[in-house]
């Protein structure tokens, strides 16, 4: 029987987008913040963003292969700003702030308009809810949950930056189910990617998965991944979720 819904955050409950026009101001803000802390790198804003983009792709391959999250200091010291001569101790202190500047300026995040009403409808059924989110930054996702007024709906929140694993590692999904006092086979996961969300839910033995497309779907799911089995339910709007839940509950009663 269905007892819990667990959601991805960025790309699912929150729309995440990137445009090329965000690059220059993002790079400028990072360089300005580094300079404020006496860290100077031999790049202008455009060069910095290009360097980060190149390293980000290499880093993502390792994260995907190991399902291990990379902490902000390691990410910026050993990847994005690797081989540069500056005081690493200064970077260590501010690394999470740099990670947040990147996330909030390279991307734009807005709550999907249908998110609050959908969560309210699920909440009214008594079904428990949680969040599992891949995020390098320690604080950004939690701040977003509070800023958008939806933190109250979730009994548990797992962040890759805190847990040390990234989706699709099954332990994230299993731990979230345990926090909610349910079995994995009593959970549905709602996300926007096959590679992280659908695959992770299936590996953990969840009852089903629901997927909605987002900007990140195209960025993270390759053509090969898209040829894998799809989610059990594909939706165009989060407003479809209460109906899916109602149907599953009705089926379980009969």
ZAVO-966416 format. One record per residue (C-alpha): z negated, x, y negated. Coordinates in steps of 0.25 Angstrom, whole numbers, plus 2048, in hexadecimal, padded with zeros to 3 digits. Layout:
REM ZAVO-966416
{w = Z	u = X	v = Y}
...
//
This chain:
REM ZAVO-966416
{w = 800	u = 800	v = 800}
{w = 803	u = 805	v = 7F2}
{w = 7F6	u = 809	v = 7EB}
{w = 7FB	u = 813	v = 7E0}
{w = 806	u = 817	v = 7D7}
{w = 807	u = 825	v = 7D2}
{w = 810	u = 829	v = 7C7}
{w = 817	u = 835	v = 7C1}
{w = 815	u = 837	v = 7B2}
{w = 821	u = 83E	v = 7AB}
{w = 82E	u = 837	v = 7AE}
{w = 827	u = 82B	v = 7B4}
{w = 81D	u = 825	v = 7AC}
{w = 821	u = 82D	v = 7A0}
{w = 82F	u = 830	v = 79C}
{w = 832	u = 83F	v = 79B}
{w = 83F	u = 844	v = 794}
{w = 845	u = 851	v = 78E}
{w = 850	u = 853	v = 785}
{w = 856	u = 860	v = 780}
{w = 851	u = 85D	v = 772}
{w = 843	u = 85F	v = 776}
{w = 845	u = 86E	v = 77A}
{w = 844	u = 874	v = 76C}
{w = 838	u = 86D	v = 767}
{w = 831	u = 86F	v = 775}
{w = 834	u = 87E	v = 775}
{w = 830	u = 880	v = 766}
{w = 822	u = 879	v = 769}
{w = 820	u = 882	v = 775}
{w = 823	u = 88F	v = 76D}
{w = 81B	u = 88A	v = 761}
{w = 80F	u = 888	v = 76A}
{w = 810	u = 895	v = 772}
{w = 811	u = 89C	v = 764}
{w = 804	u = 895	v = 75F}
{w = 7FD	u = 89C	v = 76B}
{w = 804	u = 8AA	v = 769}
{w = 80E	u = 8A8	v = 774}
{w = 81C	u = 8AC	v = 770}
{w = 828	u = 8AB	v = 778}
{w = 836	u = 8B1	v = 775}
{w = 83D	u = 8A3	v = 776}
{w = 841	u = 899	v = 76C}
{w = 83F	u = 88A	v = 76F}
{w = 84D	u = 889	v = 776}
{w = 84B	u = 896	v = 77E}
{w = 83D	u = 891	v = 782}
{w = 842	u = 884	v = 787}
{w = 84D	u = 88A	v = 78F}
{w = 844	u = 894	v = 795}
{w = 83A	u = 889	v = 799}
{w = 845	u = 881	v = 79F}
{w = 84A	u = 88C	v = 7A8}
{w = 83C	u = 890	v = 7AD}
{w = 839	u = 881	v = 7AF}
{w = 844	u = 87F	v = 7B9}
{w = 83F	u = 88C	v = 7C1}
{w = 831	u = 888	v = 7C0}
{w = 834	u = 879	v = 7C5}
{w = 83A	u = 87F	v = 7D1}
{w = 82D	u = 886	v = 7D5}
{w = 825	u = 87A	v = 7D1}
{w = 82D	u = 871	v = 7DA}
{w = 82E	u = 87A	v = 7E6}
{w = 81E	u = 87C	v = 7E6}
{w = 81A	u = 86F	v = 7E0}
{w = 810	u = 877	v = 7D8}
{w = 80E	u = 875	v = 7C9}
{w = 80E	u = 881	v = 7BF}
{w = 803	u = 881	v = 7B5}
{w = 807	u = 882	v = 7A6}
{w = 803	u = 891	v = 7A5}
{w = 80B	u = 895	v = 7B1}
{w = 817	u = 88D	v = 7AD}
{w = 818	u = 892	v = 79F}
{w = 813	u = 8A1	v = 7A2}
{w = 81B	u = 8A3	v = 7AF}
{w = 827	u = 89A	v = 7AD}
{w = 82A	u = 895	v = 79F}
{w = 826	u = 8A2	v = 797}
{w = 827	u = 8AC	v = 7A3}
{w = 829	u = 8BA	v = 7A0}
{w = 825	u = 8B9	v = 791}
{w = 81B	u = 8C2	v = 78B}
{w = 80F	u = 8BA	v = 785}
{w = 800	u = 8B8	v = 788}
{w = 7FF	u = 8AF	v = 794}
{w = 7F1	u = 8AC	v = 791}
{w = 7F5	u = 8A5	v = 784}
{w = 7FF	u = 89D	v = 78C}
{w = 7F5	u = 899	v = 797}
{w = 7EC	u = 892	v = 78D}
{w = 7F7	u = 88A	v = 787}
{w = 801	u = 888	v = 793}
{w = 7FD	u = 879	v = 795}
{w = 7FF	u = 876	v = 786}
{w = 80D	u = 87D	v = 787}
{w = 810	u = 875	v = 794}
{w = 80D	u = 868	v = 78C}
{w = 815	u = 86C	v = 780}
{w = 821	u = 86E	v = 78A}
{w = 81F	u = 860	v = 791}
{w = 81D	u = 858	v = 784}
{w = 829	u = 85E	v = 77C}
{w = 833	u = 862	v = 787}
{w = 832	u = 854	v = 78C}
{w = 82F	u = 846	v = 785}
{w = 826	u = 83D	v = 78C}
{w = 825	u = 82E	v = 78A}
{w = 81E	u = 823	v = 792}
{w = 828	u = 81A	v = 79A}
{w = 827	u = 80D	v = 792}
{w = 824	u = 805	v = 79F}
{w = 819	u = 80F	v = 7A4}
{w = 80D	u = 808	v = 79E}
{w = 810	u = 7FA	v = 7A3}
{w = 814	u = 7FF	v = 7B1}
{w = 807	u = 806	v = 7B2}
{w = 7FF	u = 7FA	v = 7AE}
{w = 806	u = 7F2	v = 7B8}
{w = 803	u = 7FB	v = 7C3}
{w = 7F5	u = 7FD	v = 7BE}
{w = 7F3	u = 7EE	v = 7BF}
{w = 7F6	u = 7EE	v = 7CE}
{w = 7EA	u = 7F7	v = 7D1}
{w = 7F3	u = 802	v = 7D6}
{w = 7EE	u = 810	v = 7D3}
{w = 7F6	u = 819	v = 7CB}
{w = 7F7	u = 828	v = 7C9}
{w = 800	u = 833	v = 7C3}
{w = 806	u = 840	v = 7C9}
{w = 80E	u = 849	v = 7BE}
{w = 814	u = 856	v = 7BF}
{w = 810	u = 85D	v = 7B2}
{w = 80E	u = 86C	v = 7AE}
{w = 805	u = 868	v = 7A2}
{w = 7F7	u = 865	v = 7A5}
{w = 7F4	u = 85A	v = 79B}
{w = 801	u = 854	v = 797}
{w = 802	u = 849	v = 7A2}
{w = 7F4	u = 844	v = 7A0}
{w = 7F6	u = 843	v = 791}
{w = 803	u = 83B	v = 793}
{w = 7FC	u = 831	v = 79C}
{w = 7F1	u = 82F	v = 791}
{w = 7FB	u = 82F	v = 785}
{w = 804	u = 825	v = 78C}
{w = 7F8	u = 81C	v = 78F}
{w = 7FA	u = 81C	v = 79E}
{w = 7EF	u = 825	v = 7A4}
{w = 7E6	u = 819	v = 7A7}
{w = 7EF	u = 814	v = 7B2}
{w = 7EE	u = 821	v = 7BB}
{w = 7E2	u = 824	v = 7C4}
{w = 7E7	u = 832	v = 7C7}
{w = 7F0	u = 83C	v = 7C0}
{w = 7F6	u = 849	v = 7C7}
{w = 7FD	u = 853	v = 7BE}
{w = 804	u = 85F	v = 7C5}
{w = 7FE	u = 868	v = 7BA}
{w = 7F0	u = 865	v = 7BF}
{w = 7F3	u = 864	v = 7CE}
{w = 7FB	u = 870	v = 7CF}
{w = 806	u = 868	v = 7D7}
{w = 813	u = 861	v = 7D2}
{w = 819	u = 855	v = 7D8}
{w = 81F	u = 854	v = 7E3}
{w = 813	u = 85B	v = 7E9}
{w = 80C	u = 850	v = 7F2}
{w = 7FE	u = 853	v = 7EF}
{w = 7FF	u = 84E	v = 7E1}
{w = 803	u = 840	v = 7E6}
{w = 7F9	u = 841	v = 7F1}
{w = 7EE	u = 844	v = 7E8}
{w = 7F1	u = 839	v = 7DE}
{w = 7F1	u = 82F	v = 7E9}
{w = 7E3	u = 834	v = 7ED}
{w = 7DE	u = 833	v = 7DF}
{w = 7E2	u = 824	v = 7DF}
{w = 7DB	u = 822	v = 7ED}
{w = 7E8	u = 81E	v = 7F4}
{w = 7F1	u = 824	v = 7FF}
{w = 7FF	u = 82B	v = 7FB}
{w = 806	u = 820	v = 803}
{w = 7FF	u = 816	v = 7F9}
{w = 806	u = 81C	v = 7ED}
{w = 813	u = 81B	v = 7E5}
{w = 817	u = 826	v = 7DC}
{w = 820	u = 823	v = 7D0}
{w = 828	u = 82F	v = 7CA}
{w = 835	u = 833	v = 7C4}
{w = 83A	u = 83E	v = 7CE}
{w = 83D	u = 840	v = 7DC}
{w = 83A	u = 84E	v = 7DD}
{w = 82B	u = 84D	v = 7D8}
{w = 827	u = 83E	v = 7D9}
{w = 82F	u = 838	v = 7E5}
{w = 82E	u = 844	v = 7ED}
{w = 81F	u = 846	v = 7EA}
{w = 81B	u = 838	v = 7ED}
{w = 823	u = 838	v = 7FA}
{w = 81D	u = 845	v = 7FE}
{w = 80F	u = 840	v = 7FC}
{w = 812	u = 833	v = 804}
{w = 812	u = 829	v = 7F9}
{w = 816	u = 81B	v = 7FC}
{w = 822	u = 81B	v = 7F3}
{w = 827	u = 821	v = 7E6}
{w = 82D	u = 81B	v = 7D9}
{w = 837	u = 823	v = 7D1}
{w = 83C	u = 821	v = 7C2}
{w = 846	u = 82A	v = 7BC}
{w = 843	u = 832	v = 7B0}
{w = 848	u = 83F	v = 7A9}
{w = 840	u = 847	v = 7B2}
{w = 847	u = 841	v = 7BE}
{w = 854	u = 848	v = 7BA}
{w = 84D	u = 855	v = 7B6}
{w = 845	u = 856	v = 7C3}
{w = 84D	u = 850	v = 7CE}
{w = 859	u = 858	v = 7D3}
{w = 865	u = 851	v = 7D9}
{w = 860	u = 856	v = 7E7}
{w = 852	u = 84F	v = 7E4}
{w = 859	u = 842	v = 7E0}
{w = 860	u = 842	v = 7ED}
{w = 852	u = 841	v = 7F4}
{w = 84C	u = 833	v = 7F8}
{w = 849	u = 82B	v = 7EB}
{w = 83C	u = 825	v = 7E7}
{w = 839	u = 818	v = 7EF}
{w = 83A	u = 810	v = 7E2}
{w = 844	u = 814	v = 7D6}
{w = 841	u = 80D	v = 7C9}
{w = 847	u = 80C	v = 7BB}
{w = 83A	u = 808	v = 7B4}
{w = 82B	u = 80A	v = 7B7}
{w = 82A	u = 7FB	v = 7B5}
{w = 830	u = 7FA	v = 7C3}
{w = 823	u = 800	v = 7C9}
{w = 81A	u = 7F4	v = 7C9}
{w = 824	u = 7EC	v = 7D1}
{w = 826	u = 7F7	v = 7DB}
{w = 817	u = 7F7	v = 7DD}
{w = 816	u = 7E8	v = 7DE}
{w = 820	u = 7E8	v = 7E8}
{w = 819	u = 7F3	v = 7F1}
{w = 80C	u = 7EC	v = 7EF}
{w = 812	u = 7DE	v = 7F4}
{w = 819	u = 7E5	v = 800}
{w = 80C	u = 7EB	v = 804}
{w = 805	u = 7DE	v = 804}
{w = 80F	u = 7D7	v = 80D}
//
